[in-house]
Amino acid sequence: MAKFIFRVFLAVILLFLSNRVNGKANFKDVEEKLQQLNKPAVKTIQSEDGDIIDCVEIYKQPAFDHPALRNHVIQMKPSFDLKELKINSKNESSKLTVFQTWQKSGSCPEGTVSIRRIRRENLLRANSAQQFGRKPQEVVLKSNTTIEHKDGQSPFFNNTKFSMPTIVNRSAATLVTVGYNYIGAKADINVWNPNVESEDEFTTAQIWLKAGPGDNFESLESGWMVNPQLYGDKKTRFFAHWTKDSYKTTGCFDLHCSGFVQTSSKVAFGGALEPVSTEFGQQYYINVGIFMYPNTNNWWLKIKEDLIIGYWPASSLLFYLNHSSTIVEWGGQVYSPKVKKSPHTKTGMGSGQFAWGLQGNACYMDNIAIVDFSMQLKYPQWVDTWVDEEYCYTAYNYQEGYGTLPVFYFGGPGQNYNCP
C-alpha cells in the first residue's frame, strides 16, 4: 500500500513538473536543453567544490551545433605571438591566481576540451531553458551622455560624438578607449569575491571589446564574475560572453550556446577561481587578453601569458567585429533590477570597496594594453573613466609617478549612506 501511495505521489509531482518548475522553466524544455548542452565525455572529473568537469572530444563540443560552424576546421593555435607589456607594474605583491579548483582533482587528456557540466537545477533557476546562460537584455533609458576628453573635446565615432547609453538594469565603472581600430586588449585583473545580494543579480570584473551601433552593438567579453543564478553559488568564477545584437537574441556566457571554439583542455569556463584577494592581504590576479589576427579574423581568448583557451570565429558569427573593435572597456558591472533606484542593491563591485582605497583595498586592473593594426601592445592613446552611479561605485585611473602608466581602480559596495 505504501509503495502504491508513493507511486501516485510521484506521478502527481511529475505531472506538475511537466508543465512548470519553480514557476519558471518548462520541465520538458529543461531535459532537452540538458541533452543539448552536455556532450558525451571521454573522462569525467569530480571537483572538490562540487563541480563536474567533462572532458569532451574537441570536435564534439557545443560550438559545432551552430549552423555556421558545422564544417568548421579548428585552428589549434593563433598564428601570432604578441610580446607581453609589463613595464609599469607597482603591484609586486600580486600573484597570478592558483586558477581553477577543479584542476586539483585531475586533468583532461589531449584531444579533448574541459567543460563544466550543466545540471538540472542550473536550468531550473532560469526564467526559461531558452534564456539559460544569456545576459538579461539591456533596458536603455537614454543615449545622450557624452564622454569628453580632458581637454573638453568629445571623441568622435563615425563623425559623431561618442556617448554612453544609460542602462536601467546595469551599473558600470569602467575605463574606456574609443575611436580607433583595436584588434586586441588585455589586463591583469585583480581577483576578489564581492557580495551579491540576490540570486537574480550578478557582478563582474572584465574586459569588453565592442563594435557597431549603440542599440545593436557586438561585444566580446571575459573576466571573473559572481553569478548565483547562473552557477548556483556565490563563488568567483572565470567567464566569457559574446553577443551580436546587444544581448537581444544572440550569444551567451561560457559555452551555454554554440559559437566559441575551445581548444584548451586546461581551462573550464565557469570554473571557480582560487585563492582570491583579501583586504590588505595577499593580492591575486588573472591575466586576460582577447586578440584578433587579421588574416583569419578569429578572436583569441587567453588567460595567463601562455595559455590560449580558444576563439570566436568572427567571420562566421559576427559582422562589425569581423574587422576590428572600436570601443574597449575595462572595469566592473553590476546587474540588478535595483540599480539606479532606492533602495539600491547591496551587491558589491570589484572588492566591494571604493576605488580610492587603492592597492590592497580596491579592485584594480594593471598592465592595461590594446593592440591595433601595428600588431604592437601599447597603452591606449586616449582613455577616460565612466561611472553610472558615482555614490555607489567609483572609478579612478591612478598614476603613481612620472614614467609609469596608470593602474585602474574601480568598485564599491552598492547601497551605503550616500547611495540609499
C-alpha positions as CSV (number, residue, x, y, z in Angstrom):
1,M,0.0,0.0,0.0
2,A,2.8,2.4,0.9
3,K,4.5,1.7,-2.5
4,F,1.3,2.4,-4.3
5,I,0.8,5.7,-2.5
6,F,4.4,6.7,-3.2
7,R,3.9,5.9,-7.0
8,V,0.7,8.1,-7.1
9,F,2.6,10.9,-5.3
10,L,5.5,10.6,-7.7
11,A,3.1,10.7,-10.7
12,V,1.4,13.8,-9.4
13,I,4.8,15.5,-8.9
14,L,6.0,14.6,-12.4
15,L,2.7,15.8,-13.9
16,F,3.3,19.1,-12.2
17,L,6.9,19.3,-13.4
18,S,5.9,18.5,-16.9
19,N,4.2,21.9,-17.1
20,R,6.2,24.3,-15.0
21,V,9.0,24.1,-12.5
22,N,9.5,26.8,-9.8
23,G,7.1,28.9,-11.9
24,K,9.9,29.4,-14.4
25,A,11.4,26.7,-16.7
26,N,9.3,24.1,-18.5
27,F,10.4,20.6,-17.4
28,K,10.4,19.1,-21.0
29,D,12.4,22.1,-22.3
30,V,14.9,21.6,-19.4
31,E,15.5,18.0,-20.3
32,E,16.0,18.8,-24.0
33,K,18.4,21.6,-23.1
34,L,20.4,19.4,-20.9
35,Q,20.9,16.9,-23.7
36,Q,21.9,19.7,-26.0
37,L,24.4,21.3,-23.6
38,N,26.1,18.3,-22.0
39,K,28.1,16.4,-24.6
40,P,29.4,12.8,-24.1
41,A,32.5,12.7,-22.0
42,V,35.7,10.8,-22.6
43,K,36.6,11.4,-19.0
44,T,34.8,13.0,-16.0
45,I,36.4,14.9,-13.2
46,Q,34.7,15.4,-9.8
47,S,36.0,18.6,-8.3
48,E,36.3,19.1,-4.6
49,D,34.0,22.1,-4.8
50,G,31.1,20.0,-6.3
51,D,31.6,20.9,-9.9
52,I,31.7,18.1,-12.5
53,I,34.1,18.7,-15.4
54,D,33.5,16.6,-18.6
55,C,36.4,16.0,-21.0
56,V,34.7,16.2,-24.4
57,E,36.3,15.3,-27.7
58,I,37.3,18.6,-29.3
59,Y,35.0,18.2,-32.4
60,K,32.0,17.2,-30.3
61,Q,32.0,20.5,-28.3
62,P,28.9,22.8,-28.3
63,A,30.5,25.2,-30.9
64,F,29.6,22.8,-33.7
65,D,25.9,23.0,-33.0
66,H,26.0,26.4,-34.6
67,P,24.8,26.2,-38.3
68,A,27.6,28.4,-39.5
69,L,30.2,26.1,-37.9
70,R,29.1,22.7,-39.0
71,N,32.0,22.3,-41.3
72,H,34.4,24.5,-39.4
73,V,38.0,23.3,-39.2
74,I,39.6,24.1,-35.8
75,Q,42.6,26.3,-35.7
76,M,44.6,24.9,-32.8
77,K,46.6,27.9,-32.0
78,P,46.9,31.5,-33.2
79,S,49.4,32.4,-35.9
80,F,50.9,35.3,-34.0
81,D,52.9,35.9,-30.8
82,L,52.4,39.2,-29.0
83,K,55.1,40.1,-26.5
84,E,53.6,40.9,-23.1
85,L,53.6,44.5,-22.0
86,K,54.9,44.6,-18.4
87,I,56.6,48.0,-17.9
88,N,54.8,49.7,-15.1
89,S,53.5,47.3,-12.6
90,K,53.8,48.6,-9.0
91,N,51.9,45.6,-7.6
92,E,55.0,43.5,-6.7
93,S,53.0,41.7,-4.0
94,S,50.4,40.4,-6.5
95,K,50.4,36.8,-7.6
96,L,48.9,35.0,-10.5
97,T,45.8,33.2,-9.1
98,V,46.1,29.5,-8.5
99,F,43.3,29.4,-11.0
100,Q,40.6,26.8,-11.0
101,T,39.6,24.5,-8.1
102,W,38.8,21.5,-10.3
103,Q,42.4,21.3,-11.6
104,K,43.4,19.8,-8.2
105,S,41.3,16.7,-9.0
106,G,42.6,15.8,-12.4
107,S,43.2,16.9,-16.0
108,C,41.6,16.3,-19.4
109,P,43.5,14.2,-22.0
110,E,44.9,15.7,-25.2
111,G,42.3,15.9,-28.0
112,T,39.6,16.9,-25.5
113,V,38.3,20.2,-24.1
114,S,37.2,20.7,-20.5
115,I,33.6,21.7,-20.0
116,R,31.8,22.3,-16.7
117,R,28.7,20.1,-16.7
118,I,25.3,21.8,-16.5
119,R,22.9,20.3,-14.1
120,R,19.1,20.2,-14.0
121,E,19.0,22.6,-11.0
122,N,21.0,25.2,-13.0
123,L,18.4,25.4,-15.7
124,L,15.5,25.4,-13.2
125,R,16.8,28.7,-11.8
126,A,16.5,30.3,-15.2
127,N,13.4,32.1,-16.4
128,S,13.3,29.6,-19.3
129,A,15.5,26.9,-20.7
130,Q,16.0,29.1,-23.8
131,Q,17.2,32.0,-21.7
132,F,19.6,30.0,-19.7
133,G,23.2,31.3,-19.9
134,R,22.2,34.6,-21.6
135,K,22.6,38.1,-20.2
136,P,19.3,39.8,-19.5
137,Q,18.5,42.3,-22.3
138,E,19.7,45.8,-21.6
139,V,17.0,48.3,-20.9
140,V,18.2,51.6,-22.3
141,L,16.8,54.8,-20.8
142,K,18.6,57.3,-23.0
143,S,21.8,57.7,-25.1
144,N,22.8,61.3,-24.7
145,T,25.5,61.2,-22.0
146,T,28.7,62.1,-23.8
147,I,32.2,61.2,-22.7
148,E,34.7,64.0,-23.1
149,H,38.5,64.2,-23.4
150,K,40.3,66.0,-20.5
151,D,40.8,69.0,-22.9
152,G,37.0,69.3,-23.2
153,Q,36.7,67.8,-26.7
154,S,34.4,64.8,-27.2
155,P,35.8,61.8,-29.1
156,F,34.2,61.2,-32.4
157,F,32.9,57.8,-33.7
158,N,31.7,57.7,-37.3
159,N,31.9,61.5,-37.4
160,T,29.5,61.8,-34.3
161,K,30.2,62.5,-30.7
162,F,30.6,59.3,-28.7
163,S,28.0,58.8,-25.9
164,M,27.4,56.1,-23.3
165,P,23.8,54.9,-23.0
166,T,22.1,54.9,-19.6
167,I,21.0,51.3,-18.9
168,V,18.4,51.0,-16.2
169,N,19.3,47.5,-15.0
170,R,23.2,47.8,-15.1
171,S,25.6,49.9,-13.2
172,A,29.2,50.1,-14.5
173,A,32.5,51.7,-13.5
174,T,34.9,51.4,-16.4
175,L,38.0,52.8,-18.2
176,V,37.1,53.5,-21.8
177,T,39.0,54.0,-25.1
178,V,37.2,54.7,-28.3
179,G,37.6,55.9,-31.9
180,Y,40.4,53.7,-33.3
181,N,40.5,50.2,-34.8
182,Y,41.5,47.8,-32.0
183,I,42.3,44.2,-32.7
184,G,43.1,43.3,-29.1
185,A,43.1,44.3,-25.4
186,K,44.4,42.8,-22.2
187,A,44.8,43.5,-18.5
188,D,45.9,41.9,-15.2
189,I,42.5,41.7,-13.4
190,N,42.7,41.6,-9.6
191,V,40.5,38.7,-8.2
192,W,38.0,39.3,-5.4
193,N,34.8,37.8,-4.1
194,P,32.3,40.6,-3.6
195,N,28.9,40.3,-2.0
196,V,25.9,39.6,-4.3
197,E,22.7,40.3,-2.5
198,S,20.1,38.4,-4.5
199,E,20.1,35.3,-6.7
200,D,18.9,37.3,-9.7
201,E,21.9,39.7,-9.6
202,F,25.5,39.4,-10.7
203,T,28.7,41.3,-10.6
204,T,31.7,41.2,-12.9
205,A,35.3,42.4,-13.4
206,Q,36.0,42.2,-17.1
207,I,37.2,43.5,-20.5
208,W,34.8,44.4,-23.3
209,L,35.7,44.8,-27.0
210,K,32.7,46.3,-28.9
211,A,31.8,47.5,-32.3
212,G,28.6,48.6,-34.1
213,P,25.8,51.0,-33.3
214,G,24.9,51.6,-29.7
215,D,21.5,50.0,-29.9
216,N,22.7,46.9,-31.8
217,F,26.4,46.5,-30.9
218,E,28.6,43.4,-30.9
219,S,30.7,42.5,-27.9
220,L,33.3,40.0,-26.8
221,E,33.9,39.9,-23.0
222,S,35.9,38.0,-20.4
223,G,37.0,38.2,-16.8
224,W,35.6,37.0,-13.5
225,M,32.1,37.0,-12.2
226,V,29.9,36.1,-9.2
227,N,26.5,35.0,-10.5
228,P,24.4,32.7,-8.2
229,Q,21.5,32.3,-10.6
230,L,23.8,31.0,-13.4
231,Y,26.3,29.0,-11.3
232,G,24.3,28.1,-8.2
233,D,26.6,29.7,-5.7
234,K,28.5,32.9,-4.8
235,K,32.0,31.8,-5.8
236,T,34.2,33.9,-8.1
237,R,34.3,32.2,-11.5
238,F,36.1,32.7,-14.8
239,F,33.7,33.6,-17.6
240,A,33.4,34.7,-21.2
241,H,30.5,36.2,-23.1
242,W,29.6,37.3,-26.7
243,T,26.7,38.9,-28.4
244,K,25.9,40.0,-32.0
245,D,22.9,42.2,-31.1
246,S,23.5,43.8,-27.7
247,Y,22.2,40.8,-25.8
248,K,18.8,40.7,-27.5
249,T,18.7,37.2,-29.1
250,T,22.3,36.1,-29.7
251,G,25.3,35.0,-27.6
252,C,25.7,33.7,-24.1
253,F,28.0,33.2,-21.2
254,D,30.7,30.5,-21.5
255,L,29.7,27.5,-23.7
256,H,25.9,27.7,-22.9
257,C,25.2,28.3,-26.6
258,S,27.2,27.4,-29.7
259,G,29.8,29.9,-31.0
260,F,33.0,29.9,-29.1
261,V,35.5,27.3,-30.3
262,Q,37.5,25.9,-27.3
263,T,41.0,24.5,-28.0
264,S,42.3,24.0,-24.4
265,S,41.8,21.1,-22.1
266,K,43.3,23.0,-19.2
267,V,40.6,25.6,-18.6
268,A,36.8,25.3,-17.9
269,F,34.5,28.2,-18.4
270,G,32.6,28.8,-15.1
271,G,35.3,27.1,-13.1
272,A,35.8,28.6,-9.6
273,L,38.9,30.7,-9.1
274,E,41.1,30.4,-6.0
275,P,42.6,31.9,-4.0
276,V,41.0,35.3,-4.1
277,S,42.4,38.6,-2.7
278,T,41.9,39.7,0.9
279,E,41.7,43.3,2.2
280,F,45.2,44.5,3.0
281,G,46.4,40.9,2.5
282,Q,47.8,38.9,-0.4
283,Q,46.6,40.1,-3.8
284,Y,45.9,37.7,-6.7
285,Y,45.1,38.4,-10.4
286,I,44.3,36.7,-13.7
287,N,45.8,37.9,-16.9
288,V,43.0,38.1,-19.5
289,G,43.5,39.0,-23.2
290,I,41.4,39.0,-26.3
291,F,43.3,39.3,-29.7
292,M,42.4,39.0,-33.4
293,Y,44.8,38.1,-36.1
294,P,43.6,40.0,-39.3
295,N,44.4,37.1,-41.7
296,T,41.9,34.7,-40.0
297,N,39.5,37.1,-38.2
298,N,39.5,34.7,-35.2
299,W,39.3,36.5,-31.8
300,W,41.5,34.5,-29.5
301,L,40.9,34.4,-25.7
302,K,43.8,33.8,-23.4
303,I,44.4,33.6,-19.7
304,K,47.9,33.8,-18.3
305,E,50.6,34.8,-20.7
306,D,50.9,31.5,-22.4
307,L,47.5,29.8,-22.0
308,I,45.2,30.1,-25.0
309,I,41.6,28.9,-24.4
310,G,40.1,29.2,-27.9
311,Y,38.5,31.7,-30.2
312,W,35.4,33.3,-31.5
313,P,35.4,32.8,-35.4
314,A,34.2,36.3,-36.3
315,S,33.8,35.6,-40.0
316,S,31.1,33.0,-39.1
317,L,29.5,34.7,-36.1
318,L,30.0,38.5,-36.3
319,F,29.7,41.5,-38.7
320,Y,31.3,44.6,-37.2
321,L,33.9,42.7,-35.2
322,N,34.8,40.8,-38.3
323,H,37.1,43.8,-38.9
324,S,38.0,45.3,-35.6
325,S,36.7,46.7,-32.3
326,T,36.1,50.4,-32.0
327,I,35.4,50.6,-28.2
328,V,37.3,48.8,-25.4
329,E,36.3,48.9,-21.8
330,W,38.0,47.7,-18.7
331,G,36.2,47.6,-15.3
332,G,33.2,46.2,-13.5
333,Q,29.5,45.9,-13.9
334,V,26.6,45.1,-11.6
335,Y,23.4,43.7,-13.0
336,S,20.3,44.2,-10.7
337,P,16.7,45.4,-11.1
338,K,17.6,47.6,-8.0
339,V,20.4,49.7,-9.5
340,K,19.6,53.4,-10.2
341,K,16.7,53.0,-7.7
342,S,16.1,53.4,-4.0
343,P,16.6,51.2,-2.1
344,H,19.7,50.4,-4.0
345,T,21.1,46.8,-4.2
346,K,23.9,45.9,-1.7
347,T,25.7,43.9,-4.4
348,G,29.3,45.0,-4.5
349,M,31.6,45.6,-7.4
350,G,35.3,44.7,-7.5
351,S,36.4,44.2,-3.9
352,G,33.2,45.9,-2.6
353,Q,35.3,48.9,-1.7
354,F,35.6,52.3,-3.4
355,A,38.3,52.9,-6.0
356,W,40.3,55.5,-3.9
357,G,41.2,52.7,-1.4
358,L,43.9,51.7,-4.0
359,Q,46.2,48.7,-3.6
360,G,45.1,46.1,-1.1
361,N,41.7,47.6,-0.7
362,A,40.1,48.3,-4.1
363,C,40.0,46.1,-7.1
364,Y,42.4,47.0,-9.8
365,M,43.5,46.4,-13.4
366,D,47.1,46.7,-14.2
367,N,49.3,46.3,-17.4
368,I,46.4,47.5,-19.5
369,A,47.1,47.5,-23.2
370,I,45.5,47.5,-26.6
371,V,46.6,46.2,-30.0
372,D,46.0,48.0,-33.3
373,F,47.0,47.1,-36.8
374,S,50.6,47.8,-36.0
375,M,50.4,44.5,-34.1
376,Q,52.1,46.1,-31.1
377,L,50.9,46.0,-27.5
378,K,50.6,49.6,-26.2
379,Y,48.8,51.7,-23.6
380,P,45.7,53.4,-25.3
381,Q,46.3,56.8,-26.8
382,W,43.2,58.2,-25.1
383,V,41.3,56.8,-22.1
384,D,38.8,58.2,-19.7
385,T,36.7,56.8,-16.8
386,W,33.0,56.3,-16.8
387,V,30.7,55.7,-13.8
388,D,27.0,55.2,-13.9
389,E,26.4,55.9,-10.1
390,E,29.3,57.7,-8.6
391,Y,28.0,57.4,-5.0
392,C,27.5,53.6,-5.4
393,Y,30.5,52.5,-7.5
394,T,33.6,54.5,-8.4
395,A,36.5,54.5,-11.0
396,Y,40.0,56.0,-10.6
397,N,42.8,55.8,-13.1
398,Y,45.7,56.3,-10.7
399,Q,49.2,57.2,-11.9
400,E,51.8,56.9,-9.1
401,G,54.5,58.9,-10.7
402,Y,56.3,60.1,-13.8
403,G,57.4,57.3,-16.1
404,T,54.8,54.8,-15.0
405,L,51.5,54.1,-16.6
406,P,48.2,54.3,-14.7
407,V,46.7,51.5,-12.7
408,F,42.9,51.5,-13.0
409,Y,40.9,51.0,-9.7
410,F,37.2,50.5,-9.6
411,G,34.3,49.2,-7.5
412,G,32.1,50.0,-4.5
413,P,29.6,48.5,-2.0
414,G,26.4,49.5,-3.7
415,Q,24.0,50.7,-1.1
416,N,25.6,53.0,1.5
417,Y,24.9,56.3,3.3
418,N,25.3,58.3,0.0
419,C,23.7,55.6,-2.2
420,P,20.4,54.8,-0.4
